[in-house]
Amino acid sequence: MAEETKRPFRATDVLTGASERAPKAQDVQAAKAKRLRKQVTLHLTYAQIQILDDLYHRLNAPDMTKKLEKSELGGLAIEVLNRLLPKNQHFADTEEMFEYLSSQILRNSNT
């Protein structure tokens, strides 16, 4: 018999009636896959917070079916940086990274 995993009690389960239904094994696995995220703390400047807020509101248009979370934008930024920054080049600080990326964007937009 498959080992059944227990979810922690959530008040919303009672309100929605989910506590009355036994979760399907595939639903449990899908929920686990969605939660494979690690919470981290970011210390952002005021300007970065403004940019994040602007992006969040611009990308979460009223006609979107699924809303983006601010944390998803942070994760996407990390993945984009990983792809755009060369693996064999070291940078002194974030300003140097920003200058490198700006030069690459300008060079590619002129072609």
C-alpha positions as CSV (number, residue, x, y, z in Angstrom):
1,M,0.0,0.0,0.0
2,A,1.3,3.5,-0.9
3,E,2.4,5.6,2.0
4,E,-0.2,8.4,2.6
5,T,1.3,11.8,3.4
6,K,-0.5,14.0,5.8
7,R,-1.0,17.6,5.1
8,P,-1.0,20.1,8.0
9,F,-4.4,21.4,9.1
10,R,-5.6,24.5,7.2
11,A,-8.7,26.5,8.2
12,T,-9.4,27.0,4.5
13,D,-9.9,23.2,4.1
14,V,-12.8,23.3,6.5
15,L,-14.3,26.4,4.8
16,T,-14.0,24.9,1.3
17,G,-15.0,21.4,2.3
18,A,-11.6,20.0,1.3
19,S,-11.2,18.4,4.7
20,E,-14.1,16.1,3.9
21,R,-12.5,14.8,0.8
22,A,-9.4,12.5,0.8
23,P,-6.7,13.9,-1.4
24,K,-5.8,11.9,-4.5
25,A,-2.2,10.6,-4.7
26,Q,-1.6,12.6,-7.9
27,D,-2.9,15.8,-6.3
28,V,-0.5,15.3,-3.3
29,Q,2.4,14.8,-5.7
30,A,1.5,17.9,-7.7
31,A,1.1,20.0,-4.6
32,K,4.6,18.8,-3.4
33,A,6.1,19.8,-6.8
34,K,4.5,23.3,-6.5
35,R,5.9,23.8,-3.0
36,L,9.5,23.1,-3.9
37,R,10.5,26.7,-3.3
38,K,12.7,28.1,-0.6
39,Q,11.9,31.3,1.1
40,V,14.8,33.8,1.1
41,T,15.1,37.4,2.3
42,L,16.1,40.1,-0.2
43,H,17.3,43.5,0.9
44,L,16.2,45.8,-1.9
45,T,16.8,49.5,-2.3
46,Y,13.8,51.8,-2.5
47,A,14.3,52.1,-6.3
48,Q,14.4,48.3,-6.7
49,I,11.1,48.1,-4.7
50,Q,9.5,50.6,-7.0
51,I,10.7,48.7,-10.1
52,L,9.4,45.4,-8.6
53,D,6.0,47.0,-7.8
54,D,5.8,48.6,-11.3
55,L,6.7,45.2,-13.0
56,Y,4.3,43.3,-10.8
57,H,1.3,45.6,-11.6
58,R,2.2,45.9,-15.3
59,L,2.6,42.1,-15.8
60,N,-0.5,41.2,-13.8
61,A,-3.0,42.7,-16.3
62,P,-6.6,42.4,-15.4
63,D,-7.2,39.9,-18.2
64,M,-4.6,37.4,-17.0
65,T,-6.0,34.1,-15.8
66,K,-3.0,33.3,-13.5
67,K,-1.4,36.1,-11.4
68,L,2.3,36.3,-11.0
69,E,3.8,36.6,-7.5
70,K,6.6,39.1,-6.7
71,S,8.7,36.2,-5.6
72,E,8.3,34.6,-9.1
73,L,9.7,37.8,-10.6
74,G,12.7,37.6,-8.3
75,G,13.3,34.0,-9.3
76,L,13.0,34.8,-13.0
77,A,15.5,37.6,-12.6
78,I,18.0,35.2,-11.1
79,E,17.5,32.7,-14.0
80,V,17.9,35.5,-16.6
81,L,21.1,36.7,-14.9
82,N,22.4,33.2,-14.9
83,R,21.8,32.9,-18.7
84,L,23.1,36.4,-19.6
85,L,26.2,36.6,-17.5
86,P,29.3,34.8,-18.9
87,K,30.3,31.8,-16.7
88,N,34.0,32.5,-17.0
89,Q,34.0,36.2,-16.2
90,H,34.1,37.6,-12.7
91,F,32.6,40.9,-11.7
92,A,33.8,43.3,-9.0
93,D,30.2,44.3,-8.0
94,T,26.7,44.6,-9.2
95,E,27.4,47.9,-10.9
96,E,30.0,46.2,-13.1
97,M,27.4,43.5,-13.9
98,F,24.9,46.2,-14.8
99,E,27.4,48.0,-17.1
100,Y,28.2,44.7,-18.8
101,L,24.6,43.8,-19.4
102,S,23.8,47.3,-20.6
103,S,26.6,47.2,-23.1
104,Q,25.3,43.8,-24.4
105,I,21.8,45.1,-24.7
106,L,23.0,48.2,-26.6
107,R,25.2,46.1,-28.9
108,N,22.4,43.6,-29.7
109,S,19.8,46.3,-30.2
110,N,22.0,48.0,-32.8
111,T,22.4,44.9,-35.0
